Amino acid sequence: MSQPSEQENNKTMPKAWTWSENKAFEDGLARYPEDYMEGRWEKVAALVPGRSPAEVEEHYQLLVQDIANIEAGLVSLPCYSDVNASTKK
């Protein structure tokens, strides 16, 4: 059996979002809030170069699911050490 080509892999594995793509995505969500129904994902995708409206909507749905999991207590919060504790006397 032959190995899948790079092009075939790209179709099955979604490309990770970069920091700048996420920033543009967040800006788009702020500019076009939930009540902005007509063409919302097309408008947001226009602000995120290289991403389709379907990718933008899927990214949003994953974000909504992450928030729901956090609010339901399914995701443990990170434990940060108190940096100031060692400097206090």
KEVEXVEX-101015 format. One record per residue: residue number from 1; residue in one letter; x negated, y, z of N, C-alpha, C in turn. Coordinates in steps of 0.02 Angstrom, whole numbers. Each point is the difference from the previous one (the first is absolute). Example, Ala and Ser with C-alpha at 12.3 -4.5 7.8 and 13.67 -1.06 7.14 Angstrom:
   pos   code      n_x      n_y      n_z     ca_x     ca_y     ca_z      c_x      c_y      c_z
     1      A     -660     -284      390       45       59        0      -45       60        0
     2      S       18       53      -36      -42       59        3       39       55       37
***
This chain:
   pos   code      n_x      n_y      n_z     ca_x     ca_y     ca_z      c_x      c_y      c_z
     1      M      -43      -59        0       43       59        0      -45       62        0
     2      S       16       49      -41      -42       60       -5       17       50       54
     3      Q      -49       42       15       10       53       49       41       56      -31
     4      P       42       34       39       39       56      -27      -47       57      -19
     5      S       18       36      -52      -40       57      -21        8       57       50
     6      E      -45       49       -4        5       58       44       66       37      -10
     7      Q       22        3      -63       64       34      -15       58      -37       33
     8      E       -1      -67       -1       53      -39       32       -2        9       75
     9      N      -60        3       30       -6       12       72       28       67       19
    10      N      -12       51      -41       25       67       15       75        3        0
    11      K       32      -44      -38       73       -1       -3       29      -31       64
    12      T      -36      -48       29       26      -34       59      -22       33       65
    13      M      -59       31        1      -26       32       60        9       75       -6
    14      P       42       30       43        8       73       -4      -66       35       18
    15      K      -13       54      -34      -59       40       12        8       37       66
    16      A      -52       -2       42        3       35       64        7       75      -12
    17      W       36       32       45       10       72       -5      -59       36       31
    18      T      -25       51      -34      -55       40       26       27       53       48
    19      W      -46       32       36       19       54       46       35       56      -39
    20      S      -28       18      -58       29       56      -38       68      -19      -29
    21      E        9      -64      -19       66      -21      -24       51        2       57
    22      N      -20      -22       59       46        3       57       17       71       18
    23      K      -48       45       -4       12       71       15       50       29      -50
    24      A      -10      -15      -64       46       24      -52       69      -30       10
    25      F        3      -64       19       63      -34       15       36       35       57
    26      E      -35       14       54       30       34       58       25       69      -19
    27      D      -40       36      -40       21       66      -23       64       -5      -42
    28      G        3      -52      -42       59      -11      -41       62      -16       41
    29      L       -9      -40       53       57      -15       44       25       63       35
    30      A      -46       44       19       20       62       32       36       46      -50
    31      R      -25        1      -61       30       43      -51       68      -26      -24
    32      Y        6      -66       -3       62      -31      -24       26      -48       54
    33      P       34       27       52       24      -41       56       53      -50      -21
    34      E       19      -42       49       48      -55      -14       64       22      -33
    35      D       25       59       18       63       22      -30       -8       26      -72
    36      Y      -62        2      -24      -14       18      -69        6      -63      -42
    37      M       59      -15      -24       13      -65      -31      -19       -4      -74
    38      E       13       51      -38       -9       -5      -73      -73        0      -19
    39      G      -24      -58      -22      -69       -5      -25      -53       10       53
    40      R       15      -16       62      -48       11       54      -66      -35      -13
    41      W        2      -64      -17      -62      -38       -7      -39       22      -61
    42      E       34       22      -52      -35       27      -58      -36       64       18
    43      K       33       42       40      -30       64       20      -61      -12       45
    44      V        7      -45       49      -56      -15       45      -57      -31      -40
    45      A       16      -47      -45      -52      -34      -40      -37       50      -43
    46      A       33       52      -23      -33       51      -41      -55       36       39
    47      L        4       -2       67      -51       32       42      -57      -48       18
    48      V        9      -65      -16      -49      -51       18      -27      -30      -66
    49      P      -54       28      -27      -27      -24      -63      -15      -75        1
    50      G       22      -35      -52      -14      -71       -6       49      -46       34
    51      R       51       28       32       51      -40       34       68        9      -34
    52      S       34      -56       -9       66        2      -32       54       15       53
    53      P       59       20      -23       55       10       47       15      -64       40
    54      A       -5      -58      -32       13      -63       36      -53      -12       55
    55      E      -63       16      -15      -53       -8       51       11       48       58
    56      V       21       61      -15       12       50       51       58      -21       44
    57      E       53      -25      -30       58      -23       39      -18      -60       43
    58      E      -39      -46      -27      -22      -59       39      -44       22       59
    59      H      -44       48      -12      -43       26       54       42       31       55
    60      Y       53       35      -19       46       30       48       35      -54       40
    61      Q       25      -51      -33       35      -54       35      -47      -35       50
    62      L      -63       -9      -18      -48      -30       46      -11       46       61
    63      L       -3       65      -12       -7       48       54       59       -3       47
    64      V       60       -2      -28       61       -5       41       -1      -63       42
    65      Q      -21      -56      -30       -4      -64       37      -52        4       55
    66      D      -58       31      -14      -52        8       52       27       40       59
    67      I       36       54      -14       28       42       53       50      -40       41
    68      A       43      -38      -34       49      -42       35      -34      -51       45
    69      N      -54      -30      -24      -37      -49       40      -32       32       61
    70      I      -27       60       -8      -30       36       56       54       17       52
    71      E       56       27      -24       54       19       46       31      -60       35
    72      A       -2      -59      -31       27      -60       30      -51      -34       47
    73      G      -59       30        6      -51      -27       44      -36      -61      -28
    74      L        4       -9      -65      -32      -58      -32      -73       13      -17
    75      V      -21       63        6      -70       18      -14      -28       29       64
    76      S      -54      -30       24      -30       27       62      -41       62      -17
    77      L        3       47       45      -37       62      -10      -73      -10       18
    78      P      -45       36      -33      -71       -8       16      -15       25       70
    79      C      -49      -30       31      -21       19       67      -62       44       -6
    80      Y        7       63       12      -56       47       -4      -31        9       68
    81      S      -66        0        2      -34       13       64        2       75       13
    82      D       -1       17       63        1       71       19      -72       26       -4
    83      V      -15       35      -54      -67       26      -12      -19       50       55
    84      N       48       38       23      -13       51       51      -13      -30       69
    85      A       21      -61       12       -8      -31       66      -73       -7       19
    86      S      -43      -14      -47      -71      -10       16      -36       66       11
    87      T       28       56      -24      -33       64        8       26       39       60
    88      K       55      -23       31       28       34       58      -40      -19       62
    89      K      -10       49       44      -35      -14       63       40       22       58
***
